[in-house]
C-alpha cells in the first residue's frame, strides 16, 4: 500500500487565489501545523518551470512535517521535484498510463464519478480515488454535484480508498458520515480560513467522526 487511510484523512488541496497577503508556502505550513495529513499542490496558473520550483520547496516543507505531497496533473513535476505522488482528473492522462511512466515511484490518485470509473482506475493501478463534487463548489466551475449515495456505491465496489471532495465545509461535513470515505479533500475550507492552523485542527476532529 503506497498510501494509508490515515494519510487521506484531512487532504489539503492548494489554490493560490486564497493566499491574500501570505505566500502559498506560508499557508501550507499553517495547514501542516494544524494537522493536515496530505497536501496536493494544485496551481493551474504557473508555468511548468515555476510549478517545479514551487513543488521542490513544498516537498521539503511537507516532508519536514512527515506529510506526503501530491502534485496535480504533472507527472514530470512530480518526478523531478521528489514529490510522493500525482493526482490526475478524468480528462487528464489515464491512471494506467501514469503507472506505466512512473512505475512504483509515485502514489497515483484519480477522480471517479461512477462504479465503472472506479473499477477501471483500480485495475489500472490507482492508489486512491477522489469523488465529487459532494456539494456545490466554486473551486472547479465544471464540477457537478453528485448524489451522495455514489460514495457508498464506489466504496463498496473497489478496494482502494476514496476521499470526498467538492464544497465540503464544517457545516455540511456531517452528511458524509457512513458513506465509506476515508477522508475529505478541502480547498477553500482550509485556505480561505483566517486562522488556517486552528481551522485544520477543528476540521480534523470532525473528519475523524466521519470515517
N, C-alpha and C positions, 0 to 999 in steps of 0.2 A: 504493500500500500504506500503510494507516494505522498498521500495527504491523509490526515486523520480527521475524524468528525470534530474533535476538539479544535482543530485549526480552522475549521469552517464556521465556527460559532458566530463570531462577530467580524464580518468581512467588510473592510472599508474600501470603497472604490473612489478614487480621486476625481476631482473636477475643478480645474483652476478658476472657473467662474466664481467660486466661493472664497477665494483666498483673501480678498479685501486688502488690508494693509500688512498681511503676513505673507511669507513665502510658502510655496507648496510644501517644502521640506519641514518648515516650522509647524504647519498644520498636521503633517503626517506624524511628526514626533509627539505632538499633543495627543493625537489619537492612540499612539503606541503607549503613552503614559497612562491613558485611560483604560487600556486593556484590550484593544483590538487584537484579534488572533490571526488575521491575514490582511494583506494590503494588495490592492490592484492599482497599478499606475495606468491611468486611462487619460491620455492627453491627445486630443484629436487635432489641436491647432499648432503643434510643434513640428518642425522638420524632423526627419529621421535622425540627423546628427544631434539636434537639440534634445530630442527624446532620449537618445542613447546616453548623453551626458547626465541628464536628469535621472535616468534609470540607474546609472552607476552609483550616484550619490544616495538614491533611495534604497538600493540594495544594501549598501554599507550601513545606513541608518537602521533599516528594519532588522538586519542580522545582528546589530549591536543589542537589540531588544529580544533576540531569539525568535523573531517572526519572519515568515517567508514572504517574498514579494512576487507577485504575478504581473506580467506585462500584458496589456490589452493589445490584441491583434498581431503584433510584430514578432515573429519567431526570431528574426535576425537580432533585434534589440534584446530579446530575452536571452539568447545565447551569448551575445557579445558583452552584455552587462553583468553576467553572472547571476541573473535572476533565477528564481526557483521554478517558474512556470509561465505559461501563456494562456490567455483566455481568448477564444475565437467565437464570434457570433455565427448564426446560421447562414448569413450572407457572405461570410469570410471563407477561409480555407477549411475543408472538412477535417475532422479530428484525425481521420486515418492518414491523411497527407501530412499533417503536423507530426504525427508519431513516426511516419516514415523518415522525415527530415531530422527530427530531434532525437529519435531513439528513446532511451530511458533517461535522457538528461533533463527533461522538463516535465513538470506536472502539466496536464492539459485539462482545461475547463472549457466547456462549450455550452451554448444555450439550447434549450429544448422547450417545445410547447405541446408536443403530443407524445404518446407512448411509442409511436413509430420512430420519432426523432430520438427519443431517449435510448431505445434499444440499439439503434444504429450507432449512436455516439459511443455507447458502451462497447459494442462489438469492434469499433474502430480504435479503441484504446483510450477513450476519455477517462479521466480520473474523478471528475465531479461534473454536475450539471447546474447551471443557473436557470431558474424557471420563473417567468413573469411576463408581463408586469402584474404583480399581485394586486396592486391598487393603481390608481391614476398617478402618472409621473410626468414631471416637466423636464426631466433629465434627458430622456430619449423621446423625441417627438413622434416617432413611428411605433412606439411600444403600445400595443393594445392590451387592455386589461383581460386577464384570464379568469375563468371560473375556478375558484379555489379548490374545487374537487379534483382538478387536474393534478394538483400537488400530491394528493393521495394516490391517484392512479399511477403517476410516474414513480413514486417512491416504492410502490408495490411491484412495478414492472421490471425494475433494474436493481442491481446490487450496489452500484456506485452511489455515493451520497448526493443529495440535491440541496440547493440553497434557494430560498425565496428572494426575489429581487423586484424592485419597482414600486416606488411610492410608499414604502414601509416606514411607519413612524411609531413613536411610543404609544400614540393613541389607538392605532389600528392593529398593532402587532398581536394582540390577544386573539384576533381572528385566525391566526396561523397555528394556534395550538392544536395538536392532534392531526396535523397534516402530513407528518412523515418527514419534515425537513430537518436538516442537521444544523442549519444556521441561517442567517439573513445577510444579504449584501446591501449595504447602505451607502448612499451618496450624500444628498443634502441633509439627511437626518443627522449625519456626523459633521460634515464640513461647513454647513451653514450655521452651526451652533456657535453661540457667543463664547462659551467655555467648552471647547471640544473634549478635553480630558474628562471633565465632570460628566458631560453628556454620554461619553462612551462607557464610563463606569456604570451609569444608570441603565443604559441600553443593554449592557452585558448581563446585568441581573435579570432583566425582563426576558432576554433571549433564553437564558438558562431554564426559565419556567415553561418555555415552549417545546423544548427538544427532549 
